[in-house]
Amino acid sequence: SMENLRKRGIRDLLEAAEKYRLHRLMGLCLAAISSDDFHGAVPPSTIAEDIGSVIGDTRWGDMKIVCSGHEIHCHRCIVDSCANYFSEHIREQLKAKENPV
């Protein structure tokens, strides 16, 4: 039935949310699974905590800034959006990779 298909989709989404530790999405999925007519309130955003938990994590960083011998692992998209100096440098590097000499 359509209801079983909907719940199976939500369970698949819940599995992915658990795998990637997306707590807010997990809460939404669990609420939807436990209710036949889910129209509950959306839980408050945890985006700041989610991003904060991966900042400085070398597994997720795709760039490294070295200053006075200290390495700072970071995320290119965040650095690019927050600092014009680094944004220009990142864009120059990407352009050089696209057009090798």
C-alpha positions in Angstrom: 0.0 0.0 0.0 1.0 3.6 -0.3 1.3 3.9 3.5 3.8 1.0 3.7 5.8 2.5 0.8 5.9 5.9 2.7 7.0 4.2 5.9 9.7 2.2 4.1 11.0 5.4 2.6 11.1 7.0 6.0 12.9 4.0 7.4 15.5 4.2 4.6 16.0 7.9 5.3 16.3 7.2 9.1 19.0 4.6 8.3 21.0 7.2 6.4 20.4 9.9 9.1 21.8 7.4 11.7 24.8 6.6 9.5 25.7 10.2 9.1 24.6 11.3 12.6 22.0 13.8 11.4 20.2 14.0 14.7 17.5 16.5 13.6 16.6 14.3 10.6 16.6 11.2 12.9 14.1 12.9 15.1 11.8 13.8 12.2 11.9 10.3 10.9 11.2 8.7 14.2 8.2 11.1 14.8 6.9 10.3 11.3 7.2 6.5 11.7 5.5 6.6 15.1 2.6 8.6 13.9 -0.1 7.7 11.3 -0.7 11.3 10.5 2.5 13.2 11.1 2.1 16.9 11.1 4.2 17.7 14.1 6.4 20.6 14.8 9.8 20.6 13.2 12.5 20.4 15.9 14.9 23.4 16.3 17.9 23.5 14.0 21.1 21.9 15.1 23.2 23.2 12.2 25.6 25.2 14.4 26.3 22.1 16.6 26.5 19.9 13.5 29.1 22.1 11.8 30.9 22.7 15.0 31.4 18.9 15.5 33.3 18.6 12.2 35.4 21.7 12.3 39.0 20.8 12.8 38.3 17.1 12.1 41.0 16.0 9.6 38.7 13.3 8.2 36.4 16.0 6.7 38.7 18.9 6.0 39.7 19.4 2.4 42.3 22.1 3.0 45.1 22.9 5.5 46.3 26.4 6.5 49.8 26.5 8.0 50.7 29.5 10.1 53.9 29.8 12.3 54.3 26.0 12.1 50.7 25.3 13.2 48.4 23.3 11.0 44.7 24.2 10.8 42.5 21.7 9.0 39.5 23.4 7.5 36.8 23.2 4.9 37.4 25.0 1.6 33.8 26.0 1.2 33.6 27.7 4.6 37.0 29.4 4.3 36.0 30.6 0.8 32.8 32.1 2.0 34.3 33.8 5.0 37.6 35.3 3.9 38.3 37.3 0.7 42.0 36.7 0.9 41.6 32.9 1.0 38.8 33.0 -1.5 41.0 34.6 -4.2 43.8 32.2 -3.4 41.5 29.2 -3.6 40.0 30.4 -6.9 43.5 30.9 -8.4 44.5 27.4 -7.4 41.4 25.9 -9.0 41.9 27.9 -12.2 45.5 26.7 -12.4 44.4 23.1 -12.1 41.8 23.6 -14.9 44.4 25.2 -17.2 47.8 23.5 -16.6 50.9 25.1 -18.2 
